[in-house]
Amino acid sequence: MLHIRPLPLIALLMLGLLWPQAAQGIAHATNTLRVGVAGSSPFINPDGSGISMDLWNEATEVLGWRCTTRTYPTVAAALEALQAGEVDAVAGPVAITADHAARVSLTQPYFRSSLSILSRKDELDVQARIRPFFSKRLAYAVGVFLCILASVGALLWLAERKRNEQFPPRPARGIANGMWCAIVTMTTTGYGDVAPKTFLGRVIAGAWMVISLLFATSMVAGIASTLTLTGMDRSVVATADQFPGKRVAVLEGAAHAKFVTEHGGTPVAMPALDSCYAALQAHRVDAVLFDRPQLLYFQQETRHADLAISAEHYLPEGYGFAFRTDAAQTPLMDVVLLRMMENGAVDKVVKDWLGPLGTK
């Protein structure tokens, strides 16, 4: 009778159970992953650094993958190469969209992006500088101010009209003199031509003095702020609502052109971001619509005082890495990226390239 010793049997069973994992580890150790690299700064820099590459290198080091890289001019070209089997993965700012997910396997997003507007800060003409002084808001403020003066003037007239000849009995002239007294009191000019004489009139005037100290200070501060703001340069295009009648530069093949058209603007396709910047400074376009992190990086690196990035965000989307649809590497990369997010490694890389604003 054939006898099988228990220990070798257990060893054989364990080997069978562990063989897929062992084979996968051997594959990682012996095979080299072909990686397509594409994107613009700060995600992919010419020297091989950037947010995407730093995160990819850190993740693949944890996974023990060996990689060779091949650079492509655009993310779209790299994804086409991935579908054609020229590369096994794409490292770069690959937008996690339904179109991309239907063609390739996408990882967890390692970065949350959105669109923003880059525009010039042109000097204001004379008409633009004086326009705020004829606005509805200023008219409303002046109306409220006149109502307050009329109220104070009426109270002074009611208190003084019987015992003070400076406040005539007729309401129109008497209230007008009361308003004049209120203005002189508020501005601390003190002409003395109209002044209260009764106890009640002096109480009203005294209360108005105290109130007008705060009121006059707020009013002067508001006027000063208006003058300061109208004297500053302004962005030609600060929000998407200002697109109508404007030419907006977008990258060729990008879906951003549809966003511009939907908001009434005219999209102008450019081959690269540098072309967009050059067209903006040459006044061939009025604004550039592109991913906010790239615009923040550009502003941080160039510090163009005549350009400004809008505070508004549009069409948020995530960036991830891409693999072939039949690849087994995607879930492994997902786990590592999630761990890097949890331990703060992703935020550290983003802040190194974009500063504190990059993670907001």
C-alpha positions in Angstrom: 0.0 0.0 0.0 1.2 3.5 -0.9 1.8 5.7 2.1 1.9 9.5 1.7 3.5 11.4 4.5 1.3 14.2 5.9 3.9 17.0 5.8 4.8 16.8 2.1 1.1 16.6 1.3 0.4 19.8 3.2 3.4 21.4 1.4 2.0 20.4 -2.0 -1.4 21.9 -1.2 0.1 25.1 0.0 2.2 25.4 -3.1 -0.9 24.9 -5.3 -2.7 27.6 -3.4 0.1 30.1 -3.5 1.2 29.4 -7.1 -0.8 32.2 -8.7 0.6 34.8 -6.3 4.1 33.3 -6.8 3.7 33.4 -10.5 2.5 37.0 -10.4 5.5 38.0 -8.3 7.9 36.2 -10.7 6.2 38.0 -13.6 6.8 41.4 -11.9 10.4 40.5 -11.2 11.2 39.3 -14.7 9.0 41.4 -17.0 9.4 45.1 -17.8 6.3 47.3 -18.1 6.3 49.6 -21.1 5.0 52.9 -20.0 3.7 55.7 -22.2 4.4 59.2 -20.7 2.4 62.2 -21.8 1.1 65.5 -20.4 2.3 69.0 -19.6 3.8 70.6 -16.6 3.5 70.2 -13.7 2.3 66.6 -14.2 4.9 65.7 -16.8 8.0 67.8 -17.2 10.6 67.5 -19.9 13.2 66.3 -17.4 11.0 63.3 -16.4 9.8 64.8 -13.1 6.3 66.1 -12.2 3.3 65.2 -10.2 2.3 62.2 -12.3 5.8 60.8 -12.7 6.7 61.3 -9.0 3.6 59.4 -7.9 4.1 56.7 -10.6 7.7 56.1 -9.6 6.8 56.0 -5.9 3.9 53.5 -6.5 5.9 51.2 -8.9 8.7 51.1 -6.4 6.3 49.9 -3.7 5.0 47.3 -6.2 8.4 46.3 -7.4 7.7 46.9 -11.1 10.4 47.5 -13.6 9.5 50.1 -16.2 10.7 51.6 -19.5 9.2 54.8 -20.7 8.3 56.3 -24.0 7.2 59.9 -24.4 4.2 60.9 -26.5 3.2 64.4 -27.5 -0.3 64.3 -26.0 -2.3 62.1 -23.6 -4.6 61.2 -26.5 -1.6 59.9 -28.5 -0.4 57.8 -25.5 -3.9 56.3 -25.0 -4.0 55.3 -28.7 -0.6 53.7 -28.3 -2.0 51.8 -25.3 -4.9 50.5 -27.3 -2.6 49.5 -30.1 -0.5 47.5 -27.7 2.6 49.7 -28.1 2.7 50.3 -24.4 1.3 48.6 -21.3 0.3 51.6 -19.3 0.1 55.4 -19.5 1.5 57.6 -16.8 0.2 61.2 -16.9 -2.8 63.3 -16.3 -5.3 60.9 -17.8 -8.8 62.3 -17.3 -11.2 59.8 -15.8 -14.1 60.1 -18.3 -16.7 57.8 -19.7 -15.0 57.9 -23.1 -11.6 56.9 -21.6 -13.1 54.2 -19.4 -14.7 52.6 -22.4 -11.4 52.2 -24.1 -8.8 51.5 -21.3 -8.7 50.5 -17.7 -8.3 53.5 -15.3 -7.1 53.6 -11.8 -8.4 55.6 -8.8 -8.0 59.3 -9.3 -4.8 60.6 -7.7 -5.6 64.2 -8.4 -8.9 66.2 -8.5 -8.7 68.9 -11.3 -11.1 71.4 -12.8 -11.1 74.1 -15.5 -10.2 77.7 -14.8 -9.8 80.8 -17.0 -6.5 82.6 -17.6 -6.9 86.2 -18.8 -5.1 89.5 -19.2 -5.5 92.3 -16.7 -6.0 95.2 -19.1 -5.9 98.9 -18.0 -9.3 100.5 -17.6 -10.4 103.3 -20.0 -12.0 106.6 -18.7 -15.5 105.3 -19.3 -14.8 102.1 -17.3 -13.4 104.1 -14.5 -16.4 106.4 -14.1 -19.1 103.7 -14.8 -19.3 102.5 -11.1 -20.3 106.1 -10.0 -23.4 105.7 -12.2 -24.3 102.2 -11.0 -27.6 101.2 -9.4 -25.7 100.3 -6.2 -24.3 103.8 -5.8 -27.7 105.4 -6.6 -29.2 103.2 -4.0 -26.6 104.3 -1.4 -27.1 108.0 -2.2 -30.9 107.5 -1.9 -30.5 106.0 1.5 -28.2 108.8 2.6 -30.7 111.5 1.5 -33.5 109.7 3.3 -31.4 109.7 6.5 -30.6 113.4 6.1 -34.2 114.2 5.4 -35.3 112.3 8.6 -32.7 114.1 10.8 -33.6 117.4 9.2 -37.3 116.8 9.8 -36.7 115.9 13.5 -34.6 119.1 14.0 -37.3 121.2 12.3 -40.0 119.7 14.5 -38.0 120.4 17.6 -36.9 123.9 16.6 -39.6 125.4 14.4 -41.5 127.2 17.2 -38.6 128.7 19.1 -35.8 129.1 16.5 -36.1 131.6 13.6 -33.4 129.5 11.7 -36.0 126.8 11.1 -38.9 128.6 9.3 -42.5 127.3 9.9 -42.9 126.2 6.3 -42.0 122.5 6.1 -40.0 122.6 2.8 -37.6 125.4 3.9 -37.5 124.3 7.5 -36.6 120.7 6.7 -34.1 121.9 4.1 -32.4 124.0 6.8 -32.5 120.9 9.1 -30.8 118.8 6.4 -28.1 121.5 6.0 -27.6 121.5 9.7 -27.2 117.7 9.7 -24.7 117.9 6.8 -22.6 120.6 8.5 -22.7 118.6 11.8 -21.7 115.3 10.1 -18.7 116.9 8.3 -17.7 118.8 11.5 -17.5 122.0 9.4 -19.4 124.1 12.0 -20.5 127.2 10.1 -22.9 128.1 12.9 -25.4 129.7 10.5 -28.0 127.0 11.4 -27.9 125.5 14.9 -30.4 124.1 17.4 -31.3 126.1 20.5 -33.9 124.0 22.3 -33.0 121.2 24.6 -34.8 118.6 22.4 -33.1 120.0 19.3 -29.6 119.7 20.9 -30.4 116.1 22.0 -31.2 115.2 18.4 -28.1 117.1 17.1 -25.9 115.4 19.7 -27.3 111.9 18.9 -26.7 112.7 15.2 -23.1 113.7 15.9 -22.4 110.3 17.5 -24.2 108.4 14.8 -22.6 110.4 12.0 -19.1 109.6 13.3 -19.6 106.0 12.4 -21.8 106.7 9.4 -19.4 109.2 7.9 -16.4 106.9 8.4 -18.2 104.0 6.7 -19.3 106.2 3.8 -15.8 107.6 3.3 -14.3 104.1 3.4 -16.8 102.9 0.8 -16.0 105.8 -1.5 -12.3 105.2 -1.1 -12.7 101.4 -1.8 -14.7 102.3 -4.9 -12.0 104.7 -6.1 -9.3 102.1 -5.4 -11.1 99.2 -7.2 -12.0 101.3 -10.2 -8.4 102.5 -10.5 -7.1 98.9 -10.6 -6.7 96.8 -13.6 -9.3 94.1 -14.3 -9.4 90.8 -16.0 -10.8 90.8 -19.5 -12.6 87.6 -18.8 -13.1 86.6 -15.1 -16.0 84.1 -15.4 -17.6 81.9 -18.1 -20.6 84.3 -18.1 -18.3 86.8 -19.9 -17.5 84.5 -22.8 -20.1 86.0 -25.3 -18.2 87.9 -27.9 -14.8 86.7 -26.6 -12.2 84.5 -28.3 -11.1 81.8 -25.9 -8.0 79.6 -26.5 -8.3 75.9 -25.9 -6.1 72.9 -26.8 -6.7 71.1 -30.1 -8.9 68.0 -29.6 -9.9 69.0 -26.0 -13.5 68.9 -24.9 -13.1 72.4 -23.5 -14.2 73.9 -26.9 -17.8 72.6 -26.3 -17.8 74.4 -22.9 -16.8 77.7 -24.5 -19.4 77.4 -27.3 -22.2 76.6 -24.8 -21.3 79.8 -22.9 -21.4 82.0 -26.1 -17.7 82.3 -26.7 -15.6 81.5 -29.8 -13.1 78.6 -29.1 -9.7 79.0 -30.8 -7.8 75.7 -31.0 -4.1 75.9 -30.2 -1.5 73.1 -30.5 0.0 73.6 -27.0 -0.3 75.7 -23.9 2.7 77.9 -24.9 0.8 78.8 -28.0 -2.2 79.7 -25.9 -0.1 82.0 -23.6 1.5 83.7 -26.6 -1.8 84.3 -28.3 -3.2 85.8 -25.0 -0.3 88.2 -24.6 -0.5 89.2 -28.3 -4.2 90.0 -27.8 -5.2 87.4 -30.5 -7.4 85.8 -27.8 -9.1 87.2 -24.8 -8.7 84.2 -22.4 -7.3 80.7 -22.1 -9.5 77.8 -20.7 -7.5 75.0 -19.4 -7.0 72.7 -16.3 -6.5 74.8 -13.2 -3.3 73.0 -11.9 -1.4 73.7 -15.1 -2.5 77.3 -15.0 -1.5 77.6 -11.3 1.9 76.1 -12.1 2.4 78.4 -15.0 1.6 81.5 -12.9 3.9 80.2 -10.1 6.8 79.7 -12.5 6.4 82.8 -14.7 4.8 85.3 -12.3 3.2 87.3 -15.1 1.8 90.4 -13.3 -0.4 91.2 -16.3 -2.2 87.8 -16.2 -4.7 86.5 -13.7 -6.4 83.1 -13.0 -10.1 83.2 -12.2 -11.3 82.1 -8.8 -14.1 80.1 -10.4 -13.8 76.4 -11.1 -15.6 74.5 -13.8 -16.2 70.9 -14.8 -14.3 69.1 -12.0 -12.7 65.8 -13.0 -10.1 63.3 -11.7 -6.7 62.3 -13.1 -5.6 58.7 -13.0 -3.2 56.2 -14.7 -4.3 54.0 -17.5 -3.7 50.3 -18.4 -5.0 48.0 -21.0 -8.5 46.7 -20.5 -7.3 43.1 -19.9 -4.4 44.2 -17.6 -4.2 42.8 -14.0 -2.1 45.7 -12.8 -5.0 48.2 -12.3 -6.3 46.8 -8.9 -2.8 46.6 -7.6 -2.1 50.2 -8.5 -5.4 51.2 -7.0 -4.5 49.7 -3.6 -1.1 51.5 -3.6 -2.6 54.9 -4.6 -5.3 54.6 -1.9 -2.6 53.9 0.7 -0.5 56.9 -0.6 -3.6 59.1 -0.2 -4.3 57.8 3.3 -0.7 58.4 4.5 -0.4 61.9 2.9 2.2 61.0 0.3 -0.1 62.2 -2.6 -0.7 65.6 -0.9 3.0 66.0 -0.2 3.9 65.6 -3.9 1.1 67.9 -5.0 2.1 70.6 -2.6 5.7 70.4 -3.7 4.7 71.3 -7.2 1.7 73.6 -6.8 1.9 74.9 -3.3 -0.9 75.0 -0.8 -3.5 76.0 -3.4 -2.9 72.8 -5.3 -4.8 70.6 -2.8 -7.8 73.0 -2.5 
